[in-house]
Amino acid sequence: MKKRKGKLEEILSKAKFYDDIDLYQVSYRDFNSIVTVTLKEFIFLSSNFEAIPINRIVEIKKGSDVLYSKSSLKKDL
């Protein structure tokens, strides 16, 4: 039985394959801080999600629209 993609995986897949990847910003946890980079840069830095796992992503924006936000973002800071 196939595992259904979650919301985060759907957003990343759409951005990579069906949309302009340069429009997306990713914020992720890096030790005790939050770093924001373009999705293209995040994929490069994370070595396609191996060096920085997908579960460290706390927010994804397309322009000024927030597409994904981890609910525990405020608790982690």
C-alpha positions as protocol buffer text, in pm:
chain_id: "A"
residue {
  index: 1
  type: MET
  ca { x: 0 y: 0 z: 0 }
}
residue {
  index: 2
  type: LYS
  ca { x: 138 y: 343 z: -99 }
}
residue {
  index: 3
  type: LYS
  ca { x: 197 y: 603 z: 169 }
}
residue {
  index: 4
  type: ARG
  ca { x: 3 y: 921 z: 99 }
}
residue {
  index: 5
  type: LYS
  ca { x: 211 y: 1238 z: 83 }
}
residue {
  index: 6
  type: GLY
  ca { x: 164 y: 1489 z: 362 }
}
residue {
  index: 7
  type: LYS
  ca { x: 100 y: 1858 z: 309 }
}
residue {
  index: 8
  type: LEU
  ca { x: 468 y: 1948 z: 333 }
}
residue {
  index: 9
  type: GLU
  ca { x: 572 y: 1688 z: 76 }
}
residue {
  index: 10
  type: GLU
  ca { x: 294 y: 1803 z: -160 }
}
residue {
  index: 11
  type: ILE
  ca { x: 411 y: 2165 z: -140 }
}
residue {
  index: 12
  type: LEU
  ca { x: 774 y: 2071 z: -203 }
}
residue {
  index: 13
  type: SER
  ca { x: 685 y: 1843 z: -493 }
}
residue {
  index: 14
  type: LYS
  ca { x: 467 y: 2108 z: -658 }
}
residue {
  index: 15
  type: ALA
  ca { x: 736 y: 2373 z: -613 }
}
residue {
  index: 16
  type: LYS
  ca { x: 1012 y: 2154 z: -758 }
}
residue {
  index: 17
  type: PHE
  ca { x: 829 y: 2006 z: -1054 }
}
residue {
  index: 18
  type: TYR
  ca { x: 529 y: 2222 z: -1146 }
}
residue {
  index: 19
  type: ASP
  ca { x: 602 y: 2578 z: -1034 }
}
residue {
  index: 20
  type: ASP
  ca { x: 883 y: 2835 z: -1025 }
}
residue {
  index: 21
  type: ILE
  ca { x: 1108 y: 2709 z: -744 }
}
residue {
  index: 22
  type: ASP
  ca { x: 1265 y: 3055 z: -706 }
}
residue {
  index: 23
  type: LEU
  ca { x: 938 y: 3195 z: -567 }
}
residue {
  index: 24
  type: TYR
  ca { x: 955 y: 2977 z: -254 }
}
residue {
  index: 25
  type: GLN
  ca { x: 1130 y: 3061 z: 76 }
}
residue {
  index: 26
  type: VAL
  ca { x: 1204 y: 2792 z: 336 }
}
residue {
  index: 27
  type: SER
  ca { x: 1268 y: 2861 z: 704 }
}
residue {
  index: 28
  type: TYR
  ca { x: 1435 y: 2578 z: 895 }
}
residue {
  index: 29
  type: ARG
  ca { x: 1584 y: 2512 z: 1239 }
}
residue {
  index: 30
  type: ASP
  ca { x: 1962 y: 2529 z: 1257 }
}
residue {
  index: 31
  type: PHE
  ca { x: 2063 y: 2460 z: 1616 }
}
residue {
  index: 32
  type: ASN
  ca { x: 1894 y: 2739 z: 1819 }
}
residue {
  index: 33
  type: SER
  ca { x: 1810 y: 2970 z: 1530 }
}
residue {
  index: 34
  type: ILE
  ca { x: 1578 y: 2984 z: 1231 }
}
residue {
  index: 35
  type: VAL
  ca { x: 1741 y: 3027 z: 889 }
}
residue {
  index: 36
  type: THR
  ca { x: 1547 y: 3142 z: 581 }
}
residue {
  index: 37
  type: VAL
  ca { x: 1670 y: 3060 z: 230 }
}
residue {
  index: 38
  type: THR
  ca { x: 1518 y: 2997 z: -111 }
}
residue {
  index: 39
  type: LEU
  ca { x: 1385 y: 2648 z: -172 }
}
residue {
  index: 40
  type: LYS
  ca { x: 1647 y: 2592 z: -442 }
}
residue {
  index: 41
  type: GLU
  ca { x: 1924 y: 2682 z: -195 }
}
residue {
  index: 42
  type: PHE
  ca { x: 1770 y: 2465 z: 77 }
}
residue {
  index: 43
  type: ILE
  ca { x: 1764 y: 2161 z: -151 }
}
residue {
  index: 44
  type: PHE
  ca { x: 2129 y: 2223 z: -239 }
}
residue {
  index: 45
  type: LEU
  ca { x: 2236 y: 2281 z: 125 }
}
residue {
  index: 46
  type: SER
  ca { x: 2044 y: 1980 z: 250 }
}
residue {
  index: 47
  type: SER
  ca { x: 2185 y: 1752 z: -22 }
}
residue {
  index: 48
  type: ASN
  ca { x: 1830 y: 1671 z: -128 }
}
residue {
  index: 49
  type: PHE
  ca { x: 1707 y: 1645 z: 235 }
}
residue {
  index: 50
  type: GLU
  ca { x: 1989 y: 1420 z: 359 }
}
residue {
  index: 51
  type: ALA
  ca { x: 2206 y: 1672 z: 550 }
}
residue {
  index: 52
  type: ILE
  ca { x: 1909 y: 1876 z: 673 }
}
residue {
  index: 53
  type: PRO
  ca { x: 1604 y: 1654 z: 723 }
}
residue {
  index: 54
  type: ILE
  ca { x: 1263 y: 1767 z: 608 }
}
residue {
  index: 55
  type: ASN
  ca { x: 1134 y: 1766 z: 968 }
}
residue {
  index: 56
  type: ARG
  ca { x: 1350 y: 2073 z: 1044 }
}
residue {
  index: 57
  type: ILE
  ca { x: 1141 y: 2288 z: 808 }
}
residue {
  index: 58
  type: VAL
  ca { x: 928 y: 2526 z: 1015 }
}
residue {
  index: 59
  type: GLU
  ca { x: 775 y: 2741 z: 739 }
}
residue {
  index: 60
  type: ILE
  ca { x: 739 y: 2763 z: 361 }
}
residue {
  index: 61
  type: LYS
  ca { x: 631 y: 3081 z: 186 }
}
residue {
  index: 62
  type: LYS
  ca { x: 552 y: 3157 z: -174 }
}
residue {
  index: 63
  type: GLY
  ca { x: 598 y: 3530 z: -200 }
}
residue {
  index: 64
  type: SER
  ca { x: 417 y: 3670 z: 105 }
}
residue {
  index: 65
  type: ASP
  ca { x: 177 y: 3373 z: 134 }
}
residue {
  index: 66
  type: VAL
  ca { x: 253 y: 3118 z: 405 }
}
residue {
  index: 67
  type: LEU
  ca { x: 189 y: 2774 z: 257 }
}
residue {
  index: 68
  type: TYR
  ca { x: 315 y: 2568 z: 550 }
}
residue {
  index: 69
  type: SER
  ca { x: 387 y: 2652 z: 910 }
}
residue {
  index: 70
  type: LYS
  ca { x: 484 y: 2413 z: 1185 }
}
residue {
  index: 71
  type: SER
  ca { x: 252 y: 2473 z: 1478 }
}
residue {
  index: 72
  type: SER
  ca { x: 531 y: 2438 z: 1734 }
}
residue {
  index: 73
  type: LEU
  ca { x: 739 y: 2722 z: 1582 }
}
residue {
  index: 74
  type: LYS
  ca { x: 678 y: 2961 z: 1873 }
}
residue {
  index: 75
  type: LYS
  ca { x: 744 y: 2690 z: 2133 }
}
residue {
  index: 76
  type: ASP
  ca { x: 1083 y: 2607 z: 1980 }
}
residue {
  index: 77
  type: LEU
  ca { x: 1213 y: 2964 z: 2004 }
}
